[in-house]
Amino acid sequence: MSELIGDKRKQALKEIIRRAHEGADIEELKKEFREFLGDITPVEIAQLEQELVREGVSREEIAGLCDVHLALFRESLEETEPLAPPWHPVHILMEEHRRVLSFAEKLREAATRLKDAPDDAATLKEIEHYLQHLREAESHYLREENVLFPSLEKHGITEPPAVMWMEHDHIRSLKKRIERLLEEKKEGFARQLAEFALALSDVLMAHFYREGRILFPTALEVIPEGEWQEIRAEFDEIGYCCFTPPPPPAPEAKRKTTAAKEGELIRLETGAFTPAELEAVLNSLPVDITFVDKDDTVRYFNQTKDRVFVRSKAIIGRKVQNCHPQKSVHIVNRIVEDFKAGRRDVAEFWINMQGRLVYIRYFPVRGKDGEYLGTVEVTQDITEIKKIEGEKRLLDDQAAKGGSDG
């Protein structure tokens, strides 16, 4: 990370922000900012937000005051344009920003026209088309939350990603409200649709500006150049929206320093595996597994063919609390605290997600003497299991040919 903000500079910045929050004239504060402090870097803003949170300012307040910060610092940030080649994750995210904003603006325009003709089938079809593009943009937010944000956290930038994740959830809630209005089409829905489409466009514009001017330049400064190809590989696994980015350059050949012996066994009380066998077994199970150790650190997840929830290698070593949106962290903490104290042996939830019924269970992992070793999360799509009736004793015609039922 770049050098920390000097104490005097930091105190001056915080004082200006506090006065802005109290309603002082923004133009007067801008003048004072230019006169006494000069330019500010995106990393300094990120550090400043973290300092404010440590001093008791909530993340919700930080999210609400981001516009004030930008109003103060806009002139310093205007010349901060992230420079990254087309294959680079930052370039990809910014190109997606441009395209998603275009879809949101076209949605707003169509929704505005619908106010005068709520039954116009052509306009409704157009709205659904743009909304589908915005649904597909979910991969954009998932890549940030599961890859970029953990990478920033590893390099000391924690609060800006948390605030951006809160804004992602706000964007999701606006999209859900628009979808509900279109589905129900109650009286006056067209007017409400136009209002929410305008709100979505405005929120996206402000959010993308903050990411493009503060979060991404900070990432380019604090994340070493050598890590970006790995981040790109994680991006590729999750997938893209809006466009297909060009491939990254071929990685430099690396000399292997360690290698597990093919015949080496991991010996357990009831048997043994080679590392390859154990990994294959865990990946063959029809459930998502994630293990969090006794210090609340994510240590492992399996890689099943059809994962329910996105997982990225960037979460390994990340605190489990940072792997969930802020609104659900208190639930995570309660489960973990209950497991550690021995008050609970399971926590389970089931949710409907894109027409599928998903069963999520958490179990405490304990040693032979009952000591807490961590928590394992098991997630399963049980949609088809819920349909099972009667009995099935024979293999069906989908079984591999050449076998016998013995």
C-alpha positions as CSV (number, residue, x, y, z in Angstrom):
1,M,0.0,0.0,0.0
2,S,1.1,3.5,-0.6
3,E,2.4,5.5,2.4
4,L,-0.2,6.2,5.0
5,I,-1.8,9.6,5.2
6,G,0.2,11.8,7.5
7,D,-1.5,12.6,10.8
8,K,-1.8,16.3,10.2
9,R,-3.2,15.8,6.7
10,K,-5.5,13.1,7.9
11,Q,-6.9,15.2,10.7
12,A,-7.4,18.1,8.3
13,L,-9.3,15.9,5.9
14,K,-11.5,14.5,8.6
15,E,-12.3,17.9,9.9
16,I,-13.4,19.1,6.4
17,I,-15.6,16.0,6.0
18,R,-17.2,16.5,9.4
19,R,-18.0,20.1,8.6
20,A,-19.5,18.9,5.3
21,H,-21.6,16.4,7.1
22,E,-22.9,19.2,9.4
23,G,-24.1,21.1,6.4
24,A,-21.2,23.6,5.8
25,D,-21.1,25.1,2.3
26,I,-19.5,22.6,-0.1
27,E,-18.0,25.3,-2.4
28,E,-16.4,27.0,0.6
29,L,-15.0,23.6,1.8
30,K,-13.7,22.9,-1.7
31,K,-11.8,26.1,-1.7
32,E,-10.3,25.4,1.7
33,F,-9.4,21.9,0.5
34,R,-7.6,23.1,-2.5
35,E,-5.8,25.8,-0.5
36,F,-4.5,23.7,2.4
37,L,-4.4,20.2,1.2
38,G,-4.0,20.1,-2.6
39,D,-4.7,16.8,-4.3
40,I,-5.9,13.6,-2.7
41,T,-5.4,10.1,-4.0
42,P,-8.0,7.3,-4.2
43,V,-6.0,5.2,-1.7
44,E,-6.1,8.1,0.8
45,I,-9.9,8.3,0.5
46,A,-10.1,4.5,1.1
47,Q,-7.8,4.9,4.2
48,L,-9.8,7.8,5.4
49,E,-13.1,5.9,5.2
50,Q,-11.6,3.0,7.1
51,E,-10.4,5.5,9.8
52,L,-13.9,7.0,10.1
53,V,-15.4,3.5,10.6
54,R,-12.8,2.6,13.3
55,E,-13.9,5.8,15.1
56,G,-17.5,4.8,15.1
57,V,-19.0,6.0,11.9
58,S,-21.2,3.2,10.6
59,R,-20.9,1.7,7.1
60,E,-24.4,2.8,6.4
61,E,-23.4,6.4,7.2
62,I,-20.3,6.1,5.0
63,A,-22.5,4.8,2.1
64,G,-24.8,7.7,2.6
65,L,-22.0,10.2,2.7
66,C,-20.0,9.0,-0.3
67,D,-21.6,11.7,-2.5
68,V,-20.4,14.3,0.0
69,H,-16.9,12.9,-0.3
70,L,-17.0,13.0,-4.1
71,A,-18.3,16.5,-4.1
72,L,-15.3,17.6,-2.1
73,F,-12.7,15.5,-3.9
74,R,-14.1,15.4,-7.5
75,E,-11.6,17.9,-8.9
76,S,-8.7,15.9,-7.5
77,L,-10.2,12.6,-8.8
78,E,-11.1,13.8,-12.3
79,E,-7.6,13.2,-13.6
80,T,-7.5,9.8,-12.0
81,E,-8.3,7.4,-14.8
82,P,-7.4,3.7,-14.2
83,L,-5.1,2.6,-17.0
84,A,-5.3,-1.2,-17.6
85,P,-5.0,-3.3,-20.8
86,P,-8.2,-4.8,-22.3
87,W,-7.6,-8.2,-20.7
88,H,-7.2,-6.7,-17.3
89,P,-10.0,-7.3,-14.6
90,V,-10.2,-3.5,-14.0
91,H,-10.6,-2.7,-17.7
92,I,-13.3,-5.5,-17.9
93,L,-15.3,-4.1,-15.0
94,M,-15.2,-0.5,-16.3
95,E,-16.3,-1.7,-19.8
96,E,-19.2,-3.5,-18.1
97,H,-20.0,-0.3,-16.2
98,R,-20.4,1.5,-19.5
99,R,-22.7,-1.1,-21.0
100,V,-24.8,-1.7,-17.9
101,L,-25.4,2.1,-17.6
102,S,-26.5,2.1,-21.2
103,F,-29.1,-0.7,-20.6
104,A,-30.3,1.1,-17.4
105,E,-30.7,4.4,-19.3
106,K,-32.7,2.7,-22.1
107,L,-34.8,1.0,-19.5
108,R,-35.5,4.4,-17.9
109,E,-36.5,5.9,-21.3
110,A,-38.8,3.0,-22.1
111,A,-40.4,3.1,-18.6
112,T,-41.0,6.8,-19.1
113,R,-42.9,6.2,-22.3
114,L,-44.9,3.5,-20.7
115,K,-46.5,6.0,-18.3
116,D,-48.6,7.3,-21.2
117,A,-49.5,3.8,-22.6
118,P,-49.4,1.2,-19.8
119,D,-50.7,-1.5,-22.1
120,D,-48.3,-1.0,-25.0
121,A,-47.0,-4.5,-25.7
122,A,-44.0,-3.3,-27.7
123,T,-42.8,-1.1,-24.9
124,L,-43.3,-3.8,-22.3
125,K,-41.3,-6.2,-24.5
126,E,-38.5,-3.6,-24.8
127,I,-38.5,-3.1,-21.0
128,E,-38.2,-6.8,-20.4
129,H,-35.3,-7.0,-22.9
130,Y,-33.3,-4.4,-21.0
131,L,-34.2,-5.8,-17.7
132,Q,-32.9,-9.2,-18.8
133,H,-29.5,-7.6,-19.6
134,L,-29.5,-6.1,-16.1
135,R,-30.3,-9.5,-14.6
136,E,-27.3,-11.0,-16.4
137,A,-25.1,-8.3,-14.9
138,E,-25.3,-10.2,-11.6
139,S,-22.0,-11.9,-12.6
140,H,-20.4,-8.4,-12.5
141,Y,-21.3,-8.0,-8.8
142,L,-20.4,-11.6,-8.0
143,R,-16.9,-11.1,-9.4
144,E,-16.3,-8.0,-7.4
145,E,-17.7,-9.6,-4.2
146,N,-16.0,-12.9,-4.5
147,V,-12.7,-12.0,-6.2
148,L,-11.8,-8.3,-6.2
149,F,-13.0,-7.5,-2.7
150,P,-11.2,-10.3,-1.0
151,S,-8.0,-9.3,-2.9
152,L,-8.3,-5.7,-1.6
153,E,-8.9,-7.0,1.9
154,K,-5.7,-9.0,1.8
155,H,-3.8,-5.7,1.1
156,G,-5.5,-3.8,3.9
157,I,-8.4,-2.1,2.1
158,T,-11.5,-3.4,4.0
159,E,-14.1,-0.7,4.4
160,P,-14.6,0.6,0.8
161,P,-15.4,-3.0,-0.4
162,A,-17.9,-3.4,2.4
163,V,-19.6,-0.2,1.5
164,M,-19.7,-1.2,-2.2
165,W,-21.3,-4.5,-1.3
166,M,-24.0,-2.7,0.6
167,E,-24.6,-0.6,-2.6
168,H,-24.8,-3.8,-4.6
169,D,-27.6,-5.1,-2.4
170,H,-29.4,-1.8,-2.9
171,I,-29.1,-2.2,-6.6
172,R,-30.4,-5.7,-6.4
173,S,-33.4,-4.5,-4.3
174,L,-34.3,-1.9,-7.0
175,K,-34.2,-4.5,-9.7
176,K,-36.4,-6.8,-7.7
177,R,-38.9,-4.0,-7.2
178,I,-39.0,-3.3,-10.9
179,E,-39.5,-7.0,-11.7
180,R,-42.3,-7.3,-9.1
181,L,-44.1,-4.2,-10.7
182,L,-43.9,-5.8,-14.1
183,E,-45.1,-9.2,-12.8
184,E,-48.1,-7.8,-10.9
185,K,-49.1,-4.9,-13.1
186,K,-51.4,-3.4,-10.5
187,E,-53.1,-0.1,-11.0
188,G,-50.6,2.7,-11.4
189,F,-47.7,0.3,-11.9
190,A,-46.4,2.3,-15.0
191,R,-45.8,5.4,-13.0
192,Q,-44.0,3.5,-10.2
193,L,-42.0,1.6,-12.8
194,A,-40.7,4.9,-14.3
195,E,-39.8,6.1,-10.8
196,F,-37.9,3.0,-9.9
197,A,-36.2,2.8,-13.3
198,L,-35.0,6.4,-12.8
199,A,-33.8,5.6,-9.3
200,L,-31.9,2.5,-10.6
201,S,-30.2,4.6,-13.3
202,D,-29.1,7.3,-10.8
203,V,-27.9,4.7,-8.2
204,L,-25.8,2.8,-10.9
205,M,-24.3,6.1,-12.2
206,A,-23.2,7.2,-8.7
207,H,-22.0,3.7,-7.7
208,F,-20.0,3.1,-10.9
209,Y,-18.4,6.6,-10.6
210,R,-17.2,5.8,-7.0
211,E,-15.8,2.5,-8.1
212,G,-14.2,3.9,-11.2
213,R,-12.6,6.9,-9.4
214,I,-11.8,5.4,-6.0
215,L,-12.1,1.6,-5.7
216,F,-10.4,0.6,-9.0
217,P,-7.5,3.0,-8.8
218,T,-6.9,1.9,-5.2
219,A,-6.9,-1.7,-6.4
220,L,-4.4,-1.0,-9.1
221,E,-2.1,0.6,-6.5
222,V,-2.3,-1.9,-3.7
223,I,-2.6,-5.2,-5.5
224,P,0.8,-6.3,-7.0
225,E,1.0,-6.7,-10.7
226,G,1.7,-10.4,-10.4
227,E,-1.6,-11.1,-8.8
228,W,-3.9,-9.8,-11.6
229,Q,-3.6,-12.8,-13.8
230,E,-4.8,-15.0,-11.0
231,I,-7.7,-12.6,-10.4
232,R,-8.5,-12.8,-14.1
233,A,-8.5,-16.6,-13.9
234,E,-11.0,-16.4,-11.1
235,F,-13.1,-13.9,-13.1
236,D,-13.1,-16.4,-16.0
237,E,-14.5,-19.1,-13.8
238,I,-17.5,-17.0,-12.7
239,G,-18.2,-15.7,-16.2
240,Y,-19.1,-12.4,-17.8
241,C,-22.0,-10.2,-18.8
242,C,-22.5,-7.7,-21.6
243,F,-19.4,-8.7,-23.7
244,T,-16.6,-11.3,-23.9
245,P,-13.2,-9.9,-22.9
246,P,-10.0,-10.7,-24.8
247,P,-7.9,-13.5,-23.3
248,P,-5.0,-12.6,-20.9
249,P,-1.4,-12.9,-22.0
250,A,0.2,-16.3,-21.6
251,P,1.5,-16.7,-18.0
252,E,5.2,-17.0,-17.5
253,A,6.3,-20.6,-16.8
254,K,6.9,-21.2,-13.2
255,R,9.3,-23.7,-11.8
256,K,7.6,-26.2,-9.5
257,T,9.1,-26.0,-6.0
258,T,6.9,-28.6,-4.2
259,A,4.8,-31.5,-5.4
260,A,2.8,-34.0,-3.5
261,K,4.0,-37.6,-4.2
262,E,1.5,-39.5,-6.2
263,G,1.4,-42.4,-3.9
264,E,1.5,-40.4,-0.6
265,L,-1.5,-41.2,1.6
266,I,-3.6,-39.1,3.9
267,R,-4.3,-41.6,6.7
268,L,-7.5,-41.4,8.6
269,E,-9.0,-43.6,11.3
270,T,-11.2,-45.5,8.9
271,G,-9.0,-45.6,5.8
272,A,-6.7,-43.6,3.6
273,F,-6.7,-41.5,0.4
274,T,-4.1,-40.0,-1.9
275,P,-4.6,-36.2,-2.0
276,A,-5.9,-36.6,-5.6
277,E,-8.5,-39.2,-4.5
278,L,-9.6,-37.1,-1.5
279,E,-10.1,-34.1,-3.6
280,A,-12.0,-36.0,-6.3
281,V,-14.3,-37.6,-3.7
282,L,-15.1,-34.2,-2.2
283,N,-15.7,-32.7,-5.6
284,S,-18.0,-35.7,-6.6
285,L,-20.5,-35.1,-3.7
286,P,-23.8,-33.5,-4.8
287,V,-23.4,-30.7,-2.2
288,D,-21.4,-27.5,-1.9
289,I,-19.0,-27.7,1.1
290,T,-17.2,-24.8,2.7
291,F,-15.0,-25.1,5.8
292,V,-14.3,-22.2,8.1
293,D,-11.7,-22.8,10.9
294,K,-11.9,-22.0,14.6
295,D,-10.5,-18.5,13.9
296,D,-13.4,-17.8,11.5
297,T,-11.1,-18.0,8.5
298,V,-12.2,-19.7,5.2
299,R,-9.9,-22.7,4.7
300,Y,-11.5,-24.8,2.0
301,F,-14.4,-25.3,-0.5
302,N,-15.1,-28.1,-2.8
303,Q,-15.6,-27.7,-6.6
304,T,-18.7,-29.6,-7.6
305,K,-19.9,-29.6,-11.2
306,D,-23.0,-27.5,-10.5
307,R,-22.3,-25.2,-7.5
308,V,-25.3,-23.4,-6.0
309,F,-23.4,-20.4,-4.8
310,V,-20.3,-18.8,-6.4
311,R,-17.0,-19.5,-4.7
312,S,-13.6,-18.2,-5.7
313,K,-10.1,-19.1,-4.6
314,A,-9.7,-15.5,-3.5
315,I,-11.9,-16.2,-0.4
316,I,-9.3,-18.7,1.0
317,G,-7.8,-16.9,4.0
318,R,-10.7,-14.5,4.2
319,K,-12.7,-14.0,7.4
320,V,-16.2,-15.6,7.0
321,Q,-17.8,-12.3,8.1
322,N,-16.4,-10.6,5.0
323,C,-18.0,-13.3,2.8
324,H,-21.5,-12.2,3.5
325,P,-23.4,-8.9,2.9
326,Q,-23.5,-6.6,5.9
327,K,-27.2,-7.2,6.5
328,S,-26.6,-10.9,7.3
329,V,-23.3,-10.7,9.2
330,H,-25.1,-10.7,12.6
331,I,-26.7,-14.1,11.7
332,V,-23.3,-15.5,10.8
333,N,-21.8,-14.3,14.0
334,R,-24.7,-15.7,16.1
335,I,-24.3,-19.2,14.5
336,V,-20.5,-19.3,15.0
337,E,-20.8,-18.0,18.6
338,D,-23.4,-20.6,19.4
339,F,-21.3,-23.4,17.9
340,K,-18.2,-22.3,19.8
341,A,-20.2,-22.2,23.1
342,G,-21.9,-25.6,22.4
343,R,-25.4,-24.1,22.4
344,R,-26.2,-25.3,18.9
345,D,-25.4,-28.4,16.8
346,V,-27.0,-27.3,13.5
347,A,-28.3,-24.2,11.8
348,E,-30.4,-24.7,8.7
349,F,-32.2,-22.5,6.2
350,W,-34.0,-23.1,2.9
351,I,-34.7,-20.6,0.2
352,N,-36.2,-20.3,-3.2
353,M,-33.7,-19.2,-5.7
354,Q,-34.4,-18.8,-9.4
355,G,-37.2,-21.5,-9.2
356,R,-35.0,-23.9,-7.3
357,L,-35.3,-24.9,-3.6
358,V,-31.9,-24.6,-1.9
359,Y,-31.2,-26.2,1.5
360,I,-28.4,-24.6,3.5
361,R,-27.0,-26.2,6.7
362,Y,-24.2,-25.3,9.0
363,F,-22.6,-27.8,11.4
364,P,-19.9,-27.3,14.1
365,V,-16.8,-29.4,13.5
366,R,-15.4,-30.8,16.7
367,G,-12.3,-32.8,17.7
368,K,-12.3,-36.1,19.6
369,D,-12.4,-34.3,22.9
370,G,-15.3,-32.0,21.8
371,E,-13.1,-29.0,21.1
372,Y,-14.4,-26.6,18.4
373,L,-12.3,-26.9,15.2
374,G,-14.5,-24.8,12.9
375,T,-17.8,-24.8,10.9
376,V,-18.8,-26.6,7.8
377,E,-21.4,-25.2,5.5
378,V,-23.3,-27.7,3.3
379,T,-25.6,-26.4,0.5
380,Q,-27.7,-28.6,-1.7
381,D,-30.3,-28.0,-4.4
382,I,-33.2,-30.3,-3.2
383,T,-35.7,-29.4,-5.9
384,E,-35.7,-32.9,-7.4
385,I,-35.4,-34.6,-4.1
386,K,-38.6,-33.0,-2.9
387,K,-40.4,-34.7,-5.8
388,I,-39.4,-38.2,-4.9
389,E,-42.3,-40.6,-4.1
390,G,-42.7,-44.4,-3.7
391,E,-39.6,-46.6,-4.3
392,K,-37.0,-47.1,-7.0
393,R,-35.1,-50.4,-6.7
394,L,-33.7,-50.9,-10.2
395,L,-31.4,-48.9,-12.4
396,D,-33.1,-47.0,-15.1
397,D,-32.1,-46.8,-18.8
398,Q,-29.7,-43.9,-18.0
399,A,-27.3,-46.3,-16.3
400,A,-24.0,-47.1,-18.0
401,K,-24.4,-49.8,-20.6
402,G,-22.6,-53.1,-20.1
403,G,-23.4,-53.3,-16.4
404,S,-25.7,-55.8,-14.7
405,D,-28.1,-55.6,-11.8
406,G,-26.6,-58.7,-10.3
